[in-house]
């Protein structure tokens, strides 16, 4: 067993980790404005002076699991208007495609216990073009591409620093920090390195008065005094390190013009002292925020190393064995990933996979949000809310989040989203199954899940509805963990199953508008995929019957059935629950065929595709014949059961046989197949063989969904000939848009009208493999459609998997598709092997789009980087 794997048995090794957000400003949690304008209530520039209520932000920041003490790196190139304490990006209103980070950095390595971590930040030597980026993106329309940092030309002559930031742990609470600054330019350049330690401000709001204290111990040591923190010393290896101190408190005179009678050494004191030489740091060298200031010149093409240590011990030789410890942790990280990657084919694939894992691990975050306190404001700072106008999350008064949670990313989405998290946990299970299981359980806890059974969506609107993929993820993680550890974690499965019963019931009671087993749910995480806002309140009794909402619920029922069947192998009581979900699946599947009262189902025989149906107030219905992934999601409602499993469940088998004999309208929804040497298999699927073939004919058509890089979110047929539909007297037009959105339907950079999204593609690959497990070589389809080349469904799944992986892997010309043809990113030695895992990808050329560092669900590529991804 590797050393890192042994460490995973000791939870204290995770005491410290990369739990500090990249952006706290602009979050709902920090918004105390009366109009709920989170993006407008703070800004990037104001953040240097504003003390946060709920969490902290920083560059490569680390903290303890309750974020009492934080550490991060700051830099100044002697030209910028401010110290680089946080990553810069545009608010939702500033960007022509919504919020967007405007920095270049890469997560290179990380272990599950964070015993070793590494990233690189590319910091310009010349003045950072803050105003230029804001102005140009403000000028551009939604029809134009985003204006990125690279587009400003600031990297053209390699006039930047590569700043490598590495952490390793000597012990649970003993952290070594190494910063390597490499000047990539042809001229000498100055840089100020300011490693910073501070306490999260939890003393100002009226609930707590205890405040830790930082003070200078010696020229190269800062004392850390806090009752709940084991780390007591912050050392710098540079003997001439100058320490400066201020308070982590809001500069109210600067931000609000208010008078202030207390201390004047505010949060921005170190910044103002560095930039202007202001007398804004405490001459007594004490406070709640402190930095070492290390001022250096870096020669052309040269590198310098700066070492620091956060230690529980006072010692005269804090840097003894420093290099040996670092080398040992790097070697142990390599050992751990060698074991994980033993069957990955190439070095390039290993590099991509390891950086995907690194991004997942770096994007863990301390997430604190007590909604009840947030709604009413704090004793010392009442919230000026006008509840007659929109205030978010008023019905989630019970919620109290204070945990380490996997984020989609820590700048654009520094808040969890339930269905994102479900996808994160699948690749997480490969490297740290306990963390994955605990994350899935966390969202079902009483202080997360609503009393009515709803899972929280995300902080911008906790009551929104994400696709119900939690049960799918739980069972996938359960099986990965069982395979890795050689035994099933039945306690985990039972715990999560019991809570998901409540959530399933919530769906049935709240989202089945007519009680006919056809489900809505609104946008369901797919933002602008419809011709109109699917969250819209329709008039005169009109409502939308959703092919995706109903399919997700059929999938949910099958997931719950499969979990119950697994548990029934050990506890017979779960056999009845398996029967319950089997029957529920049948009724949902039947409803998709026939919605009753003579109404057609969601299947359109003429097109061979599933569509949403708009039910009119007069009882008539209109099929919204817009071909998008809404019509592919029925693929996901598939389960194959070996008969040997049923042999252990006589009651289930008896009930199934009774239904198949006495309810002929449901019989066609369950098939069985005699496979010589392997016994019987039972297929449960919304799609029978004929319809499956028709849907796949559409999906594998290069003129429609099939791209060289995966499956598009919308058919390419709408590129020249848009889909047009009128609702409430307004004509809605939908074009295929393969990359950045041209729609403000949901604001921001949301776009489901053409790009390739990894979560949906991952489920497509899995579903095809399940269908193949049942049909084998008896079902083959053309790949691509019209080619005459017939493939079985496992071969189709592997082909799509390969297309997805090719987004990141070097092609025959040494280019990576996600770089969008950028020659420097593809060929420069200091860029070409660095990977960013974008939110989604251009439907035609694979270019990365959206949140550039959203490792999150795109990290499912790590599960695809195998010779064969098994179900």
Order of alpha helices (4+ residues) and beta strands (2+ residues): alpha-beta-alpha-beta-beta-beta-beta-beta-beta-alpha-beta-beta-beta-beta-beta-beta-beta-alpha-alpha-beta-beta-beta-alpha-alpha-beta-alpha-beta-alpha-alpha-alpha-alpha-beta-alpha-alpha-beta-beta-beta-beta-beta-beta-beta-alpha-alpha-alpha-beta-beta-alpha-beta-beta-beta-beta-alpha-beta-beta-alpha-alpha-beta-beta-alpha-alpha
